[in-house]
Amino acid sequence: MKRLYLRAILLGSIITILACGLWPSGITKAPTVPSVYGYGLLKPKAAEYPPEPGHIYLITVDRLVLQDLAGHPDLFNGITGRAALGLMSVGVDGSLIAESTYASIGAGAPINASGTDAHGLNNRELLQGIPASEIFRQRTGLKALDEAVLQLDIAHIKKINEANRYSAIPGMLGTVLQDNHIAVSVLGSADSNGKSARPAVALAMNKDGQVQSGDVSGNLLFHDPYFPGGLRTNYDKLLPLLSEQRQHPGLTVVELGDLERLEMQGGYLEDSVLQAKRWETLTRIASLITQLLGQLDQERDLLLLVSPTPRGNYLPSTNYLTPVLTAGCSIEPGLLTSPTTKRPGIIRNSDLAPTILAFYHLNTPSQMYGRPLQTISADQNVTRLTSLYWQLEQTYQSRSPVLHNYVLVLLILVLLSLAAIFLPHTNALMHILKPLLLAVMAVPVALLLVTLLPHESLMVLVLELIALTLGITAAINLWLVNHANDLDPFIIVSLLTSLCILIDLFWGSPLQKNSLLGYDPIAGARFYGIGNEYMGVLIGSTIIGTTALITRLTTCCRKGILAGTGLYFLITLYAIAAPEKGTNVGGALAGAFALLVTFLMLAGVKFDIKTIIKTVFTVGLFMLLLIIYDLQRPLESQSHIGRTAHLILQNGPGEIINIIIRKVSMNIKLIKYTIWSRVFLASLASLVILFYRPVGVMQRIFSRYTDMYIGFIGVTTASIMALIFNDSGVVAAATAMIFGAPPLLYLVIRSLHPEVH
């Protein structure tokens, strides 16, 4: 028997190696720098803005990357040593292009403004021989302010965002500032020869498409025959204008477009020329910022340096997350964070507008999804951010190859299990399926625990993952080989997975934050709590682990076991739902339904219309109490449960429709494009097949493993509810099925072939 398991483990290792994708990676060795990991335990502090705030300079430098700050200490040390720094996750509705990234900052929520950056013009500028003010009146019916900068495509921006799933309002920042009599201006552009590029107008504008004052024309450009394209920003002319702005409170948005111009010209430049011109540009930018910082009132003024648009083809690094710098206003050197992310060193682009409003003691509108920035005191902030960025990039680049191939192996094992059930002469295959099915169930907890180990490359990460997976599988099998019940391996791996996830959640989710099956700040869908992947794993492993244990302990006191199971279910549900823990609304609903249905069936309750109505009412009451609790917390501490409820209360029931549309559209997209949908559909199909064929097999399973059969119903319920209630529900549905399909397939094989051990 031991030889058989060892052979299975050997085969499993080969399959796992193929599954995890051992091929060269673009990930390089981690820099040797201080870790930012421990900062998750520190409490950030909100900025204390002066009672009479001064001026805000929002300097936008598209294509600025963290490596620019870290790689040129001679230029930026004097700036970063006086500032708080962070990495910004960028979210837009549509493609990640400059016009949408800038407009999303101004809206305080993801919006789409594609194709509109060329039509930000000064009032008196001509477009095809016609004054911009006249075109603005033709398109909007409004008279432009005398010194205004206009976004001529404002009507088009509104139209393409009518069905915006975030209920965002273009120009919300400028509107709130204007309504409170705070001046807004915009200076500079990213124009190049033959192309207008003025996305900063959409950041500073109000909802009518106007910025009170500014200059985005060629007046602030310098014709430089040595600069690629011939045009660059005139820093000598820009600095006096910025100094004038400081005489009165207000917001000045400044676009320094030279790095963007180099990005546009990059394909035509020698690498040496490109890097030389980048260095020259960074020198000019650093000089401007240094001089501006010297002129600021350090108690009343605030400077924000932001790179709105990620990625790029000709940058010195991947630039998945862009750098943000804040200085002035008594800000201490350190790291930035926000209640949106609850991650030291990471913010969201939607946090910038609420920060500006908070500076002027204005409330954040419900249509803005961000929260004001907070700071954490820390030395070596650039070095720490570099370390953090490397960790995030490694996770991001490793996730796709590892999970894609894991899912592929999972699908193959489901098909092989069905083959073992329906095809003759498959005894050899059946003997190795049990440890392999157990191994795929062990991968989620291995993906969680592997974050505790150091790994400087994808190769090392994969080897560690293989070792953990096979180690867990081998330990369970070899320990139980002589005296185990068929269910014991599945009980152990399921409860081990469930307990590890719960401990991580109560610990603050440090493992999930770095797990390949966790959430990813680069993707930006979630930053804290429990993600949909592990939410599905937690519910599935909890249900199968407990119901299999009850089946195993049928001779013991059933009432006591049920009481303990109910308590464990409540702890699991609390961990998923609580704003301080999992903060997963859809997961809380799915978990409440699935765990309640499972418990009631274990208790012998018959499901009829009345029971179903009572179940729905109980879940609804649970969510209502959770929402009330979160709404009573301070605004900066509220999770997205409370913020969503607040949005519904302010905007009316129609907001519920927007939420439903967002969830449905996201799930349709994921069903089409994510490989997780194949796992869910294959698992569901296998359950349907086994219900009808072989004839009577499910009845035998029910008779012999009644409580665990209920567990399979619970997992199926969890999958369906997760699909309904979550934005990416198909992912949660699939990960829950990891703990439903494999053990059921094994029990069917055992039922049909008792000689298999």
N, C-alpha and C positions, 0 to 999 in steps of 0.2 A: 504493500500500500504506500509506504514512504517513497519507494522508487517511482511509483505512479505520480505522486504529487510533485516530486522533484522534476520529473519529465514535464509535467504540466507547467511548472514554474519556469523551466527553461524555455519552453515554447512561448509562455507568456512574456518573458523578457524580450524575446525576439520580436514579438508582435508589438510590445510596448515601445521598443526602440523605433520601430517603423512608425508607430502611431505618433510619437512625440516629435518625429522629424529631425533626425540628427544630420543636419547639413550646415554649411558655413553660414554665419550670421553677420549682419552689418554692425552688431553690437561690439563695442570695443571694451577694453579693460576699464574697470571703474577707477576713477581718480582717487588717490589717497587723500581724503579730506575728512573733516569732522562730520559726524552723522547728525542729521536733523530729526532722527527717529524719536528721540526722547522728548522733543518739544510738544508732542501730542498731549502730555500730561500737564502742561502749563496753561494758565488761564490768560488769554489775551486781554488787553485793555482797550476800551473804545477811546478814540481820540477826543481830547477835551478842547473843543474849539472855542476861540475867544468870544466873549459876550458881544464885542463889536468886530466882526470878522472883516478882513481886508480883501485882497484880491486873490483869485485863483488863476494860475497859469497851467493849462492843460496842453503840454507839449506832445504832439504825436509824431513819432518817428517810425514809420512803417519799415519793416525788414531789419529793425534793430534786434539782435539776438543776445542771449545771456553771455555767449562766448565773447561778444564784443566788450562787455563790461569786465569779464574775468580775464580776457586775454590782453587787455591794455591797461594794466594797473597804473601806469604812468599818466594816463589820460583821465581815468575815472575814479581813482582812489580818493581823491579830494572830494568827490561828489558822493560816492557810495558810503564813505565814512561818516557822512552827515545825514544819511537817509535810511528809510525803511524800504526793503525790497521784497518783491514777490514775483511769482510766476502766474500768468493770467491764462485761464482756460477760456477759449473764445467760442461763443455760441451764436449762430445766426440761423435764420430760417431760409434755407437754400444753400447755395454754394458759398464757400469761404473766400469771398472776394472783398476788396477794400470798401467798395460802396456799401456793402451790407454790414461789414464789421464796424465801420464808423457809425452808420445809422443805428445799429443795435445798441451801441454805447449811449447814443442820444435818446433812444427809446427806453433804455433800462430793461430791455427784454429782447430776445431774438426776433429780428424782422428781416425782410427781404427788400433790398433796394437795388437790385442788379440793373446795370445799364444806365444808371442815373448820375454817375460821378462827373460826367462831362458838362452837366448843365447847372453847375453852381456858378453864378456870375454876380459881379457888382451891379448895382442898380443901373448904371449908365453904360455898361459894356454892351457891345453889339453882338448879336447872333444872327448871322446871315444878313447883316445890314440893318437889323431891327433892334432897338434898345431893349435890354432885358426887362425893364419895368413894363414896357408895353406888352411883351409876350406874357409876362406874369399876369397882367390884368386880363388878357385874352383867355388865359387858361383857368384862372381862379376867380375872376370877377372882383378881385381885391386890388386896392391901390397900394403900391409898395411904399414903404417908408423912404424918406429922402436919402439917407445914407445906408440903406439896407444892402445886405448880400442875400441873393435870392436863390432858392432851389426851384428851378422852373419845372421840374418833374414831380412836384409834390403831389399833384392829383394822381399821377401814375403810381407813385409809391403807396398812396392810400388804397388804390384799387387792388394792387397785387397783395396787399395785406388785409383785405376785407375779411378773408377767411383765416386770418392768423390764429394759430392754435393756442397762442399765449395771450390773446386779447390785447396785444401791444398797440400802442399809439405812437406813430412816428412823430418825432419832435417833442416828446413829452418833457424832457429836461428843459429845453428852451422855453416851453410854454409855462412851466411852473415858475421858472426864474422871472420871466416877463410879467406874469401875474402878480409877483411879489416885488416888482419894480427894481429888479437886479439886472444891471446891464450885461449884455452878452455881445461879444465880438469874435470875429474869426479872421486870421491872418495866414497867408501863405498857401501854397498849392504844390501838387506834384506834376504840374504841366511839363511836357517835353515838346520838342519840335514836332508839330503836326498832330498833337494829342493833348486835349484838356483832361486833367484829372484833379478833381476838387472834392473828394469825399468828405472832407472835414466840415463842409457846409451842412451836410445831413446830420452831423453830430451836434452842431450848435443851433440849428434852426428850431423855430417853434412849430406848432402843428399846422400853421398856414404856409410854411416853407420860407419864412423870413428870419434873418439874423439882423439884429438891430444895427450893427455897424461892422466895419472891417474892410479888408482888401484881399481878394484872392486872384487878382489879375496879374499880368506880367510885370507890374510895378515892383514887385518884391523878388524878381528874378535877375540873375546876373549872367550876361553872355560871356561864357568862358570857353575859349577855343580849345583849351586843354582838357576840359571835362567831357566825358562821353555824352554825345547828344548836343553839346554846346550850351546847355542851360543848367544853372544850379541856383540854389537859394542865395539871396543877397543878405548875408548875416550882418554886415555893417549897417545896412539900412533897416533891418528888422529890429535890432536891439534898441535903438532910440524909441521906436514905436511901442515896444513892450514896456519901456520905462515910463512912457506917458500914461499907459493904461493903469499903472499902479496908483495913480493919484486918486482913484475912486474905487469903491468895492465893485466887484463884478467878476465875470468869467471871460477869460480870453483863451480861445482855442487856437493853437499855432500848429500849422502843418509844415514840418521840415521834410521835404520830399526827395532829398538827394539820394538816399539809400534805395528808395523805390525807383528812381530814375536809373540807377546802376543795375537794379534787378531787371528792368526792361531792356537794358542794353547788354546784359551779361552774355547772351549767346553770340555776340559779335566781338567780344573782347578776349584778348589773351588773359590767362589766369593771373599773370604777374601784374598786368595793367589793372585788372579788376580789383585785386587785393590792395594795390597801391592807392587807387582812388577811394576805396573803402576806408583805408587808414586816413587819408587826407580829410574825408568827410567826417569821420568820427572825431578827428582833431578839432574841426570847426564846431561840431555839435557840442563837444565837451567844453570848448572855450565859451560858447554862448551860454550853456547851463551854468558854468562857474561864475560868469559875470552876472547872470540873472540872480543867482543865489546870493551874491554879494550885495545886491540892491534890495533884496526882499526885507520886509519887516518880519523878522524871525518869530515874532509873537502873533502876528495877525495874518500874514500871507501864507499861501500854500502853493507848492509846485508839484505837479503830477507829470511824470515822464512815462509815456505809454507807447507800446508798439501794437496797434490794433489788429494787424493781420498776420496770422501764422503761416508757416511753410515758406516756400520759395525755392527756386531752382538753382540759384547762384549764391547761396548763403554759406557761411563757414560751419554751420551745424544744421541739424534737422529742424529746429525751431517749431516744435510741436506746441510748446507753451511759450508765450512771449513775456519779456521782462517788464515789470512795472516798478517805478521808483517814486517815493513821496518824500518831500523835504519841506522845511519851514514849519511854522505853526507849532513850535516846541516839540516836534516829532523826534523821538530818540532813535538812534541807529538800531536796526533789528530786522525782523521779518514781518511781512504783511499777512493777514488772514481776514476772514469775514465770517459772520454767522451763516452765510450761504454755503461755504465749503467746510468750515470747522477744521481746516487743515492748515497747520503752520506753513507759511511760505506759498500758499496757493489761494488765489482769488478768482472771481468770475468777472467777465467784462461787464455784466449787468450790475456789478457792485459800484462802478465808478459814478454813475449818475446819482444814486442814493448818497454817496459820499459827498458829492458836491452840494446836494440839498442839505445834508446834515451840517455841513460847514456853515451854512447860512441859517441854521436852526429851523429848517423846513421839514415837514413830514414827507415820507416817501409815499407816493400814490400807489394804490393797489395794483395798477397796471405795470408797475416796475417789479421785477422778480428778484432784484439784488438787495443787499443790505450794506450799510456803511462799513468801510474798512476799519480793521482793528490792527494793533501792533503788538508784537512780542519782542521784548528787548533781547538782543543777541549780538555777540561780536562775530566777526568774520562772516557777515551776511552773504557776501558773494560766494565765498567758498562753500557755505552750507547749502545755498541754492544750487550750486553746481552739483553737489552730491545728491541732493533731492532730485534734480532733473535727470541725472543718470539712472537712478532707481526707476523713475517713472518711464523713461524711454525704454529701458530694458524690459519692463513688464509689458509695455505697449507692443514692442516688436516681437516678443516671445509669445504673446497671447494667441495670435492667429494660427501659427504653425502647430503649436502644441495642442490647442483645443480642437482644431480642424481634424487633426489625425486621431485624437482621442475619440471624437464623435464617429469617425470613420470605422475605427475598430469596434466601437459599441454597436454600430449598425451591422457589421459583419458577424459579430457574436449573436445578435438577435436572429439573423438569417441562418447561421449554423445551428442554432438551437431549434429553430423550426424544422430544419432539415433532419436533425436528429430525432425529432418527434414523428415526422411523416415518412421519412425514407427508410427502407430496410438496410440491414447490415451496417449500422453506424455505431457499433459498440465502442470501437477505439475513440471515436469522436466524443461519445457521451462521457467517457472516463475523464477526459481533460476539460470538459465544459465547466464543471463546478468551480475549480480554482480560477478559471479564466473569468467566469461571471462574477466571482467574488472579487477578483482583481479590479474589474471596471467599476465596481461599487466602492472600492477603496481609493480610487483616484481622487475624488473630491476632497477627502480629508488629507490625502498626501499633498495636494495642491495648496492646502491651507498650512500644513506643517512645514513644507519646504521653504517657506518664507523665513523660518528661523535659522536657516543655514546660509552661509555666505556663498554667493555664486557670481562670478565676474563675467560670465558669458552664457550664451544659450546652451552650449555643449555641456557645461558644468551643471546648469540648471536641470537639463533633461536627465543627466546621469543620476543626480540626486533624487529626482522625481521617480525614476525607475527603481532606484534602491529602496526608497520609502514604500512605494506601492508593493513591490515584491516582498519587502520585509514584513509589512503588515499582513499580506496574504499568507506568506510562509509561516509566520508566527502563529496565526490563527489555526491554520491547517495542521501544523505539526504538533501544536499543543493539544488539539482536540482529536487527533487521529485515532486514538485507542478507545476513548470513552465518550465521544460526542454524539449528540443527537443531530439529525440532518439540519435542524434549524439553527444550531448554535453559531456556525460561522456568520450567518446572515444577521443574527441577533447582535453579535459582537461588533461587526463592522458598521452596522446601522447605528447602534447606540454610541459607539465611539465617535462616529461622524457627528451625530446630534450633539453630544456633550462638548466636543471640541468647538463647534460653532457657537454654542451657547456661552461657553467660557470666554471665547473671543469677544462676543457681543457685550457681555458684562464687564469685560476688560477695556472696552473702548474700541473694538474692532481693529487692533493694530495688525493682525494677520491678514484680514480681508483687504485692507488698504493696499497690500503688496502682492496679493494672490492673483494668479492668472485667471481664476474664476471669480474674482472680486470685481469691484468697480474701478473705473479708470478716469482720472482727472483730464487726461488728454481727450478722451471721447466726451467727457463732460456731462454724462447723464446723471451721475450720482457721485457724491464726495464723502459721505459718511453713512453710518447705520449699516443695514444689510441690503445688499444688492439682490436683484431678482434671481441671479444664478444660485447664490447660496440660500436665498429664501426658499426656492423650490427644493434644494437639497435638504434643508433643515426640516421642512414639513414632511417630505417623503421619508427621510431616514427616521424621524421621530415616530411616524405612524407604523412603518414596517418593523422597526426595532421593538416597539412596545407590544404590538399585536403578536409578533412572533414569540416574544417573551411570555406573554399570557398563554399562548398555545403550548409553550414548553412547560409551563408551571400549572397545568390544569389540575393537578392533585392538591395544590395549595389553596389557601383561603381566597376565594374569588373576590369577595367584597373588599378585602384589604388591598388586593392587587388593583382592582378598579379604582379605588380611592387614590392610590399612589399614581396610577396612570392619569387620572383626572388632574391631579396636582401638577404632574410633569407637563401635561398639555397646557395648563394655565401659565406655567412659567415660560414655556415655549412661545405662547401667543403674546405674553407680555413683552418678551424679548424682541419679537418682530415688530410690535405695534408702538411701544413706548417711545415718545419723542427723544428721550435721553439715550435710547438703545438702538433698536433697529430702524425706527422711523419709516416703515414701509406700509403705506396705506393699503395699496392693492394686496400686498402680502398678508396684512392683518385681516382683510376681508376673506381672502382665499383660505388662510389658516383657520379663521373662526368657523367658516362653513365646514371645512374638511375635518378638523379636530372634533367639532361638535357632533357631526354626523357619525364619525368613527366611534366616539364615546357612547352615544345613544344606542348605536347598534350593538356595541359590546355589552351594554347594560340590558339588552333585550327589548328595547323600545321598537315597536312596529311603526314603520313609516307610512303614514297616510296624509291626507290633505291637512288635517289639523296639526300634525307634527311638523310638517313642512312649513306651515304658516308660523308656528311658534319658533321654529329654528331661524327663519328669516327675521322675525321680530327681535329675537335675542341678539342676532348679529348686528342688526340695525341699532339697537340700544347700546351695544358695546361700542360701536363706532361713534355714536352721538356723545357718549360720555368721554371718549378719547378726544374728540374735537373740542368739547367744552373745556376740558382740562388744558389743552394746548392753547386755546384762545385766551385763557386767563394768565398765561405766562407773558413776560415782557416781550415786546415785538421783536427785539433783536435775538431773543432766545427761542422764538417759535420755530418749529419745524415746518416742512412744507405741508403737513396736515393742517395746521392752523392757518398758514398763509392761503392755502386753497379755500378753506372755509371762509376766511376774511374776504377773499375775492368774490366768492359767491354771494356773500351778504351785501357787498357793495354794488355788484353789477347785476344781481338778480339771478333767477333760475336759469336764464339763458346761458350763464357761464357753465352750468352742468352739461349742456349740450356741447359746448366747446371742448370740455374735458373728455366726453365720450367720443367725439370725433377724433381728438388727438390720439386716444388709446386705440381706436379701431384702425385709424390710418397707419399708426406705427406697427400694429400687429400684422396688418396686411402686407406692409413692406417687409417685415421680418420673415413672414411665412414664405415670401417669394425668394428672399435673398440669403437668409441665414441657414446654416447647416443644422442648427438646433431644431428647426421645424421638421427635418427628416427623422430625428430621434423621436420626437413627439408622435409624428404620424406613424412611424414604424412600430413604436410601442403600442399605440392605440390599435393599429391594425392587427398586431399579434394577439392582443386581448380579444378582439372581435373574432378572429379565426379560432382561437382556443375555446371560445364560448360555444361554438357549433361543432368543431372538429378537433380531435377525435371525439366521437359521440360519447357522452357520459363522463369525460375526463374532468370537467369542471365540477360536476356533482361529486366526484370522488375527492377532489381537493377540498370542497366545502365540507364533506363529511369528516375527513381526517384532520383538516387544518381549519376548523370553522372560524376561529378568531383571526387567524392570519388572512383568511379569505376576506373577512371584513376589512382588514388592513389594505388589501388590494382595492377594494371599493373606495376606501378613504383616500388612497393615493390618486386614483382616477378622478375623484371629486376635486381634490386639490389641484390637479392639472387643469381641469376644465374651469374651475373658479379663477385660477391664476391667469388663464388665457383671457377670461372675461374682464378681470378687474385691473390688469397691469398694462402699462404702456408697451413693455416688451414681454407680454405674458407668455408668448410661445417659448421663450427661453426658460422661464420658471416652470412652465408645464413640462418641458423636456427634462430639466434637471430633477424634477420630482419623480419622473418616470424611471430615472436611473435606479431607484429603489423599489420600483414596482415590477417592471418587466423581467429583469434578470432572476430574482428569486422565484417568480411565478413560473418562468420557463423551466427552471431547475426542478421545481416540485412536480410539474407535468411530466418531465423526463423520468423522475423517480417513480411516479405513479404508473407510468407505462412500462418501465424497465426496472423492477425492484432490485435486479442484480447489480445496478450501478451504485457505487459507493464513492 
